[in-house]
């Protein structure tokens, strides 16, 4: 894989959503990600659906969402053989990601202290539901529970009496994003210190960490924010408004924008109750009624064109099929195509990051369970032959080494390698080329 982290090896012991999403983000940045799964069925998200796809109707689209750019191996971590292979992998990795309940990794024989004995340069990302310590530190947590406990549901929905779960699993996804962010920071620090650190986050921390102005409304203003439906708690007009044939969004963030919008709706912008944001917010219900009375005369297409011409931020409310068909979405490389070993070419949501001057990234498809068992073992044996265990003799600042079959000398002589094919045939061709390079 090409990218800023192309010399980084990530050992992904996580499952479900938070950890796998963070690991996938690192894979999108070029890291080699080895996904470790239990041989009895693997990551439980392989069984989450519908939808299920494929000839046998047994491939979860949920699993496909967060496991691209990974290689899957199966290990029984409770067995001597599994523990021995994990030990070897730890010695040769830069990052380990886990989201076990607090204490599980210890009981498996891999507490943090032992992991750093095996590899002092290892960065460990540990994700929990509610934190690693504190009065409820050992408590299990899923996204649904965390959204409620962290206050997010109280901010979402039509009214304070009807708390709603956010449609996407944002507590999980934010934990993965924050975790990946922490890993990159720890890798950067390792360049100075030569040692890895433990990065800890949780679903609770990740939601509280984005409370933003809702949080300060309480911590400073001593006002408890509540659900306000599709309208902003502090800014007006800023929300969803009904037209003749449906809903559009309008966001007016300052008085200059309001002075351009109001005449379009037959409203005097200088009316005292609407002249400034503070008054507009105080009279928000009345303002919404006045606006929707005018908006209801024409359809959405009319108003979106008029508002665009006036420079008023406005937009449609799209369904997901419309989002992925939208030319703007595709122009930003937000849809990637991979060659799945069973499904063939499929489209997946892409990385939100683009790097100036970098060619479009090539991506590995989400792997079948244990698909890379043999390939990873062969890569590990070769890697152990050509380099010491990480942290034993390696100087601070040295990279952890390229992905399977590619030595540092190869990289220096040939520059960035041609990206491998995405599907099974691509993996086989890549491994064959790797063998030739290693002689």
Legacy VTK file of the C-alpha trace (Angstrom):
# vtk DataFile Version 3.0
C-alpha trace
ASCII
DATASET POLYDATA
POINTS 439 float
0.000 0.000 0.000
1.129 3.534 -0.682
0.606 6.434 1.695
2.092 8.338 4.648
2.041 5.210 6.857
3.343 2.749 4.249
6.160 1.585 6.549
3.841 0.905 9.498
2.483 -2.520 10.502
-0.781 -2.588 12.472
-1.992 -5.625 14.398
-5.780 -5.331 14.633
-7.248 -7.476 17.421
-10.458 -5.454 17.534
-13.902 -6.377 16.318
-17.346 -4.885 15.678
-17.035 -1.196 14.699
-14.916 1.220 16.769
-11.562 -0.561 16.577
-11.989 -1.868 13.025
-12.915 1.621 11.808
-9.777 3.096 13.381
-7.637 0.320 11.902
-9.196 0.857 8.482
-8.313 4.558 8.685
-4.668 3.611 9.255
-4.890 1.181 6.344
-6.253 3.954 4.155
-3.099 5.903 5.023
-0.958 3.052 3.720
-0.320 0.956 6.830
-0.246 -2.811 6.505
-3.114 -3.986 8.722
-3.238 -7.603 9.906
-6.698 -8.419 11.249
-6.584 -11.180 13.856
-9.842 -13.132 14.131
-11.017 -16.169 16.074
-11.235 -19.272 13.874
-14.731 -20.052 15.150
-16.443 -17.368 13.071
-14.238 -14.308 13.246
-15.352 -10.759 13.896
-18.981 -10.869 15.048
-19.852 -8.135 12.580
-19.484 -10.766 9.843
-22.875 -11.946 11.053
-24.555 -8.546 11.373
-27.276 -7.712 8.890
-29.313 -7.402 6.788
-28.221 -6.715 4.156
-26.361 -9.933 3.368
-25.003 -10.438 -0.144
-23.138 -13.012 -2.211
-24.062 -16.327 -3.835
-24.813 -17.868 -0.448
-26.317 -14.715 1.043
-23.793 -14.842 3.873
-21.549 -11.785 3.363
-22.409 -8.890 5.665
-22.311 -5.419 4.144
-21.733 -4.186 7.715
-18.404 -6.020 7.843
-17.479 -4.733 4.387
-17.825 -1.141 5.628
-14.894 -1.146 8.067
-12.435 -3.799 6.937
-10.922 -2.765 3.616
-7.130 -2.655 3.332
-6.681 -5.507 5.800
-5.337 -9.046 5.746
-7.228 -11.618 7.826
-5.589 -14.357 9.853
-7.252 -16.693 12.339
-5.745 -17.265 15.776
-7.083 -18.943 18.893
-5.449 -16.665 21.441
-6.245 -19.125 24.244
-4.098 -21.819 22.637
-0.330 -22.120 22.959
0.087 -21.998 19.195
-2.076 -18.890 18.868
-0.298 -17.114 21.721
3.089 -17.985 20.241
2.188 -16.591 16.832
0.711 -13.446 18.375
3.966 -12.985 20.295
5.932 -13.119 17.048
3.556 -10.663 15.386
3.781 -8.234 18.303
7.564 -8.199 17.999
7.308 -7.212 14.342
4.484 -4.656 14.550
4.295 -0.929 15.173
0.718 -0.685 16.427
-1.668 -3.002 18.255
-5.383 -2.169 18.407
-7.778 -3.868 20.819
-11.264 -3.227 22.142
-11.654 -6.103 24.582
-13.361 -5.499 27.887
-10.934 -4.233 30.506
-8.758 -7.099 31.740
-9.404 -9.571 28.909
-6.025 -9.035 27.242
-4.360 -9.484 30.637
-6.127 -12.812 31.137
-4.970 -13.928 27.704
-1.405 -13.393 28.892
-0.730 -10.113 27.098
-0.898 -7.262 29.616
0.527 -3.929 28.532
3.751 -4.516 30.442
4.380 -7.788 28.627
3.551 -6.285 25.239
6.152 -3.574 25.831
8.662 -6.164 27.019
8.185 -7.917 23.696
8.359 -4.661 21.742
9.230 -1.394 23.512
8.366 0.573 20.347
4.818 -0.775 20.140
1.989 1.786 20.153
-1.086 0.242 21.781
-4.574 1.600 21.104
-7.141 0.396 23.621
-10.826 1.292 23.175
-13.483 0.614 25.809
-17.093 1.545 26.374
-16.770 3.866 29.363
-13.058 4.151 30.104
-10.393 1.930 31.600
-10.803 3.104 35.181
-13.206 5.060 37.356
-16.286 3.715 39.159
-17.715 2.219 35.933
-14.469 1.572 34.102
-15.040 -2.122 33.499
-18.543 -1.686 32.178
-19.299 -3.077 28.709
-20.702 -0.671 26.180
-22.111 -0.558 22.694
-22.962 2.476 20.591
-26.649 2.430 21.541
-25.834 2.545 25.255
-23.071 5.127 24.885
-25.261 7.532 22.898
-27.737 7.607 25.772
-25.252 7.653 28.643
-23.103 10.361 27.026
-26.070 12.683 26.525
-26.261 12.524 22.744
-29.795 11.133 22.651
-30.998 13.998 24.845
-29.851 16.408 22.109
-31.423 14.459 19.255
-35.062 14.163 18.259
-38.137 16.332 17.849
-38.453 17.378 21.497
-36.956 16.884 24.972
-39.601 14.236 25.683
-38.586 12.079 22.708
-34.847 11.300 22.808
-33.622 9.745 19.565
-30.591 7.671 18.711
-28.476 9.258 15.971
-28.959 7.169 12.826
-25.272 6.364 12.337
-23.272 4.617 15.078
-21.412 7.816 15.858
-20.112 6.799 19.298
-18.340 3.807 17.777
-17.147 5.677 14.720
-15.865 8.645 16.718
-13.975 6.298 19.041
-12.268 4.780 16.006
-11.466 8.201 14.570
-10.117 9.519 17.873
-8.152 6.309 18.347
-6.487 6.584 14.934
-5.708 10.238 15.671
-4.044 9.194 18.924
-2.054 6.449 17.206
-0.605 8.861 14.644
0.384 11.239 17.466
2.035 8.393 19.395
3.937 7.267 16.295
5.176 10.823 15.807
6.326 11.005 19.426
8.077 7.653 19.017
10.316 9.267 16.419
11.768 11.370 19.256
11.679 8.918 22.154
12.144 5.547 20.470
9.372 4.091 22.626
5.720 3.331 22.088
2.867 4.446 24.313
-0.591 3.257 25.254
-3.380 5.360 23.733
-6.710 4.996 25.496
-10.122 6.225 24.449
-13.724 5.142 24.880
-17.165 5.544 23.396
-18.064 7.785 26.336
-14.971 9.975 25.879
-15.498 10.248 22.149
-19.053 11.553 22.482
-18.297 13.902 25.378
-15.286 15.075 23.377
-17.587 16.447 20.670
-20.214 18.019 22.928
-18.611 21.340 21.959
-20.998 24.280 22.474
-23.636 21.979 23.942
-21.154 21.112 26.674
-20.237 24.689 27.497
-23.911 25.654 27.552
-24.009 23.601 30.744
-20.463 23.783 32.150
-20.303 27.567 31.804
-23.836 28.792 31.128
-25.595 26.352 33.478
-28.288 25.729 30.870
-29.115 22.123 29.988
-29.342 21.800 26.182
-32.301 19.810 24.897
-33.422 18.318 21.603
-34.599 20.945 19.135
-35.596 18.786 16.200
-34.059 19.884 12.927
-33.173 23.385 14.089
-30.003 24.759 15.659
-29.963 25.447 19.366
-28.197 28.815 19.042
-28.627 30.095 15.483
-31.739 31.033 13.480
-32.815 30.448 10.833
-30.701 27.305 10.680
-32.542 24.073 9.965
-34.948 22.166 7.740
-37.891 23.998 6.182
-40.921 22.764 4.260
-41.526 23.817 0.662
-44.423 22.899 -1.622
-43.052 19.405 -2.343
-40.807 18.557 0.597
-37.975 19.762 2.797
-34.844 21.804 2.134
-32.174 23.068 4.498
-31.308 26.707 5.041
-28.445 27.883 7.235
-28.108 31.587 8.006
-25.116 32.128 10.255
-24.907 35.932 10.266
-26.978 39.061 9.820
-25.567 39.796 6.352
-26.924 36.489 5.089
-30.245 37.223 6.769
-30.457 40.586 5.021
-30.226 38.763 1.672
-32.622 35.942 2.573
-35.464 37.895 4.158
-36.530 39.904 1.060
-36.712 36.685 -0.969
-39.384 35.511 1.472
-41.236 38.811 1.698
-39.895 39.556 5.177
-38.421 42.891 6.234
-34.915 42.014 7.498
-34.979 45.033 9.846
-38.086 43.862 11.701
-36.979 44.175 15.360
-37.867 40.606 16.303
-35.769 39.276 13.392
-33.053 41.905 12.921
-30.263 40.114 14.817
-29.599 36.477 15.615
-30.384 36.804 19.312
-33.887 38.065 18.502
-34.392 35.577 15.685
-33.502 32.745 18.050
-35.861 34.091 20.728
-38.702 34.194 18.163
-37.655 31.062 16.299
-41.055 29.331 16.160
-42.677 32.441 14.719
-39.800 32.860 12.277
-40.131 29.272 11.051
-43.859 29.765 10.475
-43.284 32.968 8.506
-40.579 31.374 6.383
-42.523 28.196 5.627
-45.572 30.245 4.648
-43.486 31.826 1.892
-41.502 28.699 1.006
-44.693 26.691 0.560
-45.593 28.618 -2.582
-42.851 26.947 -4.673
-41.106 23.584 -4.868
-37.650 22.625 -3.625
-35.916 23.005 -6.979
-37.161 26.573 -7.308
-35.966 27.602 -3.873
-32.585 25.883 -4.109
-31.913 27.762 -7.349
-33.058 31.096 -5.893
-31.028 30.645 -2.709
-27.913 29.613 -4.623
-28.186 32.727 -6.769
-28.423 34.869 -3.620
-25.453 33.168 -1.961
-27.532 31.709 0.874
-26.223 28.367 2.209
-28.939 25.846 1.397
-29.206 22.231 0.379
-31.312 19.195 -0.309
-32.027 16.316 2.062
-30.706 13.300 0.170
-31.208 9.585 0.666
-28.041 7.479 0.645
-28.619 6.164 -2.863
-28.825 9.773 -4.017
-25.621 10.650 -2.148
-23.634 7.893 -3.874
-25.044 8.816 -7.282
-24.240 12.515 -6.750
-21.479 13.731 -9.031
-19.953 15.832 -6.257
-19.559 12.770 -4.026
-17.763 10.867 -6.751
-15.575 13.817 -7.696
-14.084 13.722 -4.190
-13.035 10.047 -4.420
-15.581 9.202 -1.738
-16.556 6.003 -3.534
-13.839 3.394 -4.143
-14.006 0.196 -6.156
-12.364 -3.007 -4.918
-12.224 -6.492 -6.403
-13.783 -8.750 -3.765
-12.747 -12.438 -3.966
-16.383 -13.582 -3.930
-18.451 -10.579 -4.989
-16.153 -9.282 -7.715
-15.927 -5.490 -8.194
-17.875 -3.659 -5.489
-18.105 -0.028 -4.433
-17.337 1.030 -0.863
-17.471 4.386 0.944
-13.987 5.851 0.596
-11.561 7.712 2.831
-12.477 11.332 3.644
-8.835 12.391 3.214
-7.107 13.459 0.010
-3.397 14.304 -0.184
-2.099 16.894 -2.609
-0.002 15.362 -5.363
-0.830 11.770 -4.438
-2.321 9.469 -7.080
-5.687 7.836 -6.380
-5.153 5.112 -3.814
-5.521 1.422 -4.588
-7.443 -0.546 -1.976
-7.581 -4.147 -0.820
-11.089 -5.586 -0.472
-12.348 -6.649 2.952
-10.909 -10.156 3.411
-12.630 -13.485 3.840
-12.067 -15.087 7.244
-8.507 -16.411 7.416
-7.889 -15.532 3.772
-4.287 -14.523 4.442
-3.311 -17.160 7.025
-0.520 -18.632 4.939
0.617 -15.400 3.304
1.032 -13.566 6.616
2.928 -16.485 8.167
5.311 -16.557 5.225
5.755 -12.784 5.397
6.435 -13.001 9.136
9.115 -15.655 8.672
10.888 -13.612 6.019
10.646 -10.447 8.094
12.128 -12.166 11.141
15.065 -13.299 9.031
15.975 -9.867 7.728
15.408 -7.636 10.752
15.572 -7.842 14.550
12.454 -7.726 16.656
11.166 -4.169 16.856
12.680 -2.266 19.740
15.642 -4.625 20.301
18.348 -3.065 18.159
16.387 -0.626 16.060
17.378 2.998 16.392
14.762 5.589 17.394
13.129 7.103 14.352
13.613 4.074 12.134
10.507 2.916 10.336
8.975 -0.404 11.220
9.543 -1.760 7.753
7.510 -2.058 4.605
4.660 -4.425 3.924
5.109 -8.117 3.057
7.846 -8.919 0.601
9.239 -5.398 0.268
12.542 -4.501 1.901
13.802 -1.028 2.652
16.457 -1.539 -0.030
13.744 -2.355 -2.555
11.956 0.853 -1.679
15.106 2.948 -1.942
16.067 1.490 -5.318
12.695 1.351 -6.992
10.679 4.120 -5.349
6.990 3.628 -4.660
5.910 0.219 -5.888
3.062 -0.283 -8.301
-0.069 -0.884 -6.179
-1.170 -4.489 -6.002
-4.392 -5.705 -7.525
-7.403 -5.611 -5.277
-8.819 -9.118 -5.454
-7.510 -12.634 -4.834
-5.624 -12.682 -8.130
-4.020 -9.375 -7.199
-2.884 -10.703 -3.829
-1.404 -13.809 -5.481
0.435 -11.733 -8.059
1.718 -9.450 -5.337
3.014 -12.331 -3.224
4.638 -13.924 -6.275
6.442 -10.675 -7.029
7.469 -10.418 -3.392
9.066 -13.847 -3.561
11.026 -12.801 -6.654
12.262 -9.667 -4.903
13.429 -11.642 -1.903
15.179 -14.158 -4.151
LINES 1 440
439 0 1 2 3 4 5 6 7 8 9 10 11 12 13 14 15 16 17 18 19 20 21 22 23 24 25 26 27 28 29 30 31 32 33 34 35 36 37 38 39 40 41 42 43 44 45 46 47 48 49 50 51 52 53 54 55 56 57 58 59 60 61 62 63 64 65 66 67 68 69 70 71 72 73 74 75 76 77 78 79 80 81 82 83 84 85 86 87 88 89 90 91 92 93 94 95 96 97 98 99 100 101 102 103 104 105 106 107 108 109 110 111 112 113 114 115 116 117 118 119 120 121 122 123 124 125 126 127 128 129 130 131 132 133 134 135 136 137 138 139 140 141 142 143 144 145 146 147 148 149 150 151 152 153 154 155 156 157 158 159 160 161 162 163 164 165 166 167 168 169 170 171 172 173 174 175 176 177 178 179 180 181 182 183 184 185 186 187 188 189 190 191 192 193 194 195 196 197 198 199 200 201 202 203 204 205 206 207 208 209 210 211 212 213 214 215 216 217 218 219 220 221 222 223 224 225 226 227 228 229 230 231 232 233 234 235 236 237 238 239 240 241 242 243 244 245 246 247 248 249 250 251 252 253 254 255 256 257 258 259 260 261 262 263 264 265 266 267 268 269 270 271 272 273 274 275 276 277 278 279 280 281 282 283 284 285 286 287 288 289 290 291 292 293 294 295 296 297 298 299 300 301 302 303 304 305 306 307 308 309 310 311 312 313 314 315 316 317 318 319 320 321 322 323 324 325 326 327 328 329 330 331 332 333 334 335 336 337 338 339 340 341 342 343 344 345 346 347 348 349 350 351 352 353 354 355 356 357 358 359 360 361 362 363 364 365 366 367 368 369 370 371 372 373 374 375 376 377 378 379 380 381 382 383 384 385 386 387 388 389 390 391 392 393 394 395 396 397 398 399 400 401 402 403 404 405 406 407 408 409 410 411 412 413 414 415 416 417 418 419 420 421 422 423 424 425 426 427 428 429 430 431 432 433 434 435 436 437 438
